Amino acid sequence: MRLALIFILAFLIGAAVFANGSYVERKLLRADPDGVPADPALRRFALRRGQPAFVAHCAACHGVLGKGDPAKGVPNLTDSDWLYGTGRVAEIEQIIEYGIRSRNSRAWSLAIMPAYARPHPNPADRNIRPLSPGEISDLIEFLFRQQGRAADAAAASRGAALYRGDAGCYDCHSLDAKGDSAIGAPNLADAITLYGDGSRDALYQSIAYGRQGVCPAWIKKLGAADIREIAVYVYSISHPGEMSNAN
Amino acid sequence: MPTDQKGKGTPWRDPTRVSSVRSFALMTLGALIGLFLAGYSLFTARGVSTLSVPAEDVALVNQQPISRSDYLILLQTLYGVDLSHATREQRQKVLNDMIREELFVQRGKELDLASSDPEVRSALVNAVELEISQDAITAEPTEATLRDYYTTHPDRYVSEGIMNVRDWVFPAGAPGDMAAALQALKSAVIPPETLARLHAHESGKTQGDEFYFAAKIHLGDQLFASARDLSDGAVSAPIQLSDGVHVLYMVANKRPVPFDFDKARPQVLNDYRSHAIDQLKAGDESFLRKRANVRVADDLR
């Protein structure tokens, strides 16, 4: 008899925990995503479930710690540099749901980095002309100068003219080379590099042969709660100070 | 087996006795648990009629959910505000727009617009293709798979060759000794008196370092084919073309070099995905054709 009572008690406790989890999950889904980090109960709930979900679905590319891999062009999610958007939970959630160049019609896929050493640098835009090897070298010197590194002055000046003119780089990366997070164009004037180590060789590789990284759309594979929990977790690893203060 | 006996302690707790109280309590508990599980499944499962709006949605239109996430995105896109900063009017406007869109989509299905409107048909075809592509992109290939793909397509992962070539043109019937001109060309600078004697000039088709594809466009297929094989400092044999005799002097020729896997990896991954997408599309089309009942008119068989 005692065993039966223990079983019933355990079942009731389990049911209560399940019901509470379900309640908090509904609350999490109905909350303003950007307000979740400031709500201790929701934040704890989301982080507890978001971390394992991140490891299961995102770590294959971004790494278990979310630090990315410049050799593969996978962005570091633990810094404050955001390629797309400004790092709000809602924006992270949108990327997880619809991806980047994921072939989902709602994905962020407005631009690609053209391959300037190919006859047609961007097949979707025939107005972009290829560059010569010398022009690519000039652009690299210009970017070095923008980053405050030693550069060939004459080549950098030629590169600046190309950047703001014929090569059309300004169109995505903006005139000051600080990028545009609305279309995922990286800041070229800082020391953070998405691909490679920021050397001349790595820059040459990007300009000559192009880049178009992809993040899959998870909307068909993961539930809405999973996606929000991962988004809150990613926010937490990129805003460690804010999260520890909130605790 | 003994049954309930009044006045003898609490027989319902004794498992060796039959107790109608215990039976009733357990039956009630079982029924309640069953109802709870059935109710939970019923009101949370996808595709069932429900009176409550699921937490991940903002509305149900004829049981068709409108995603909360899409609602937030639209709110941000239209007004540049998040949910907490949006006014009641803004929230209502976005919600009404989304409900209106859903109603019209549903009406479009009722009217079977896909059978008559070419734009709807085209949009549907694109949407199905994108859907197939997404599945291929979500499946992350292993490093071993990518390396296999890289080794089986070595021609794709090479640098673009670069050449710096000078193209001298001599009149077809130029007087003088062509051999002397060829010899002079090897110094890359032809003495003016030689040029004058042979009436030669530089074509100006090429300008310094050029990628192979650009040099091919500028020189033309025949001259490029000859130039590609020249080593640094080499001079081609005279090439007779309609505008005269061409002689190429190769200043520098950097032939295409294979990229190692690490350098090529981003491109390998993109190519692998494109290949997987093409295969999936072909597979899906084959499956659709197999299960479809397609009859073709006699005159077109």
Chai-1 contact restraints between the chains, C-beta under 6 A:
chainA,res_idxA,chainB,res_idxB,connection_type,confidence,min_distance_angstrom,max_distance_angstrom,comment,restraint_id
A,M1,B,R13,contact,1.0,0.0,6.0,A-B,restraint_1
A,M1,B,P15,contact,1.0,0.0,6.0,A-B,restraint_2
A,R26,B,A55,contact,1.0,0.0,6.0,A-B,restraint_3
A,L29,B,A55,contact,1.0,0.0,6.0,A-B,restraint_4
A,L29,B,E56,contact,1.0,0.0,6.0,A-B,restraint_5
A,R30,B,A55,contact,1.0,0.0,6.0,A-B,restraint_6
A,D32,B,L83,contact,1.0,0.0,6.0,A-B,restraint_7
A,D32,B,S84,contact,1.0,0.0,6.0,A-B,restraint_8
A,D34,B,D82,contact,1.0,0.0,6.0,A-B,restraint_9
A,G35,B,S84,contact,1.0,0.0,6.0,A-B,restraint_10
A,A60,B,E140,contact,1.0,0.0,6.0,A-B,restraint_11
A,G73,B,P266,contact,1.0,0.0,6.0,A-B,restraint_12
A,A90,B,L72,contact,1.0,0.0,6.0,A-B,restraint_13
A,Q94,B,I73,contact,1.0,0.0,6.0,A-B,restraint_14
A,E97,B,S69,contact,1.0,0.0,6.0,A-B,restraint_15
A,S102,B,Q134,contact,1.0,0.0,6.0,A-B,restraint_16
A,S102,B,I137,contact,1.0,0.0,6.0,A-B,restraint_17
A,R103,B,L130,contact,1.0,0.0,6.0,A-B,restraint_18
A,R103,B,S133,contact,1.0,0.0,6.0,A-B,restraint_19
A,R103,B,Q134,contact,1.0,0.0,6.0,A-B,restraint_20
A,R103,B,I137,contact,1.0,0.0,6.0,A-B,restraint_21
A,N104,B,Q134,contact,1.0,0.0,6.0,A-B,restraint_22
A,A117,B,E160,contact,1.0,0.0,6.0,A-B,restraint_23
A,A117,B,F211,contact,1.0,0.0,6.0,A-B,restraint_24
A,P119,B,F213,contact,1.0,0.0,6.0,A-B,restraint_25
A,S132,B,E210,contact,1.0,0.0,6.0,A-B,restraint_26
A,P133,B,I162,contact,1.0,0.0,6.0,A-B,restraint_27
A,P133,B,D209,contact,1.0,0.0,6.0,A-B,restraint_28
A,G134,B,D209,contact,1.0,0.0,6.0,A-B,restraint_29
A,V214,B,I137,contact,1.0,0.0,6.0,A-B,restraint_30
A,P216,B,I137,contact,1.0,0.0,6.0,A-B,restraint_31
A,P216,B,T138,contact,1.0,0.0,6.0,A-B,restraint_32
A,A217,B,Q134,contact,1.0,0.0,6.0,A-B,restraint_33
A,A224,B,E56,contact,1.0,0.0,6.0,A-B,restraint_34
